[in-house]
Amino acid sequence: MWTSACLPSTLTWCTPSCSSMTYSTSTVLIEDLQAAVDAQADNKPSPRSHSYTKYNSWPVIESWMASIASSNPSLISKQAIGKTYEGRPMTILKLGKKSGSTKPAIFIDCGIHAREWISPAFCQWFVKEALSTYGSDSEMTSLLNEMDVFVLPVFNVDGYDYTHKSNRMWRKTRSRQSGTSCYGADPNRNFDAGWCTMGASKRPCDDTYCGRAPESEIEVKNVADFIRKNRSIIKGYLTIHSYSQLLLFPYSYTYKLAADHSELLKVAQGASAALRSLYGTRYTSGPGATTIYPAAGGSDDWAYDLGVKYSYTFELRDEGDYGFLLPESQIKPTCEETMLAVKYIAAYVQKNLY
């Protein structure tokens, strides 16, 4: 049971996605964390069909993927890219009108950090919207006709399952290694992008532990292998996190600006404006290191350095009132507004293939 949740008020660049940085004073954001955990669910009866406004457990999501992949074979298929440390399948849904030729693609992953439940909820929402609006929404129809979208609904499956069963605030993977009794590494510090140089910990018990080596976490290696294998076609990479209401792009492992900084910023600002147009939710855009904090080993930096030019990290709602415990009542508006930003970026990528 948790009684309170604190975040630093004076800190050496820390926000919700990190937890082990040095700070001097704390501000209590959530007085009774257990009550907030209990209040997350809206307590409405679960619908018989798949619910896109609930925080679904891993078995429910796994069943949904199998069902939805067979629902419209001309637009969606599923593909296993490997297994997690604990042996669960990592499954990608491929969205796009079937074509005889290879199409350019965008890769979207959700749930890299286990406790960020709004993230997998968004990936499920995206798939639903893509399938249900194809043929009626001109932008989505054009996107799926001309490009493919690879969606990984839950990246850190073991960790996500653990947050539903044991520890709601768990962040890392669930791997074991000799020499420590602590579990897991931070998958978003485990990519080979300035690995473990700044904003990451070498202590296995820390939430930002970077792992034994780049791609030491099998989940990271599975995703990296898939993107490497398809790097000639993947033109955009979007990774969905929470919380803070930010739209970030490279770099986070250095304060150096990316070669495409001006264009990446312009697209991020346009996407943020599209998002804001629905409910007035304000996002801040910029490079990770200066906008949130330095963090080496992140997936967006790695993808960008691999050659995926349009590489972005979303930090979804909110700004700390609920934090990782965003109520289910906010899933729908959060996903609706985020769809506008994702569609904005996707349309830009589609028009600016390289």
Secondary structure, 3 states (H helix, E strand, C coil): CCCCEEEEEEECCCCCCCCCCCEEEEEEEECCHHHHHHHCCCCCCCCCCCCCCCCCCHHHHHHHHHHHHHHCCCCEEEEEEEECCCCCEEEEEEECCCCCCCCCEEEEEECCCCCCCHHHHHHHHHHHHHHHHCCCCHHHHHHHHHCEEEEECCCCHHHHHHHHHCCCCCCCCCCCCCCCCCCCCCHHHCCCCCCCCCCCECCCCCCCECCCCCCCCHHHHHHHHHHHHCCCCEEEEEEEEECCCEEEECCCCCCCCCCCHHHHHHHHHHHHHHHHHHHCCCCEEEEHHHHCCCCCCCHHHHHHHHCCCEEEEEEECCCCCCHHHCCHHHHHHHHHHHHHHHHHHHHHHHHCCC
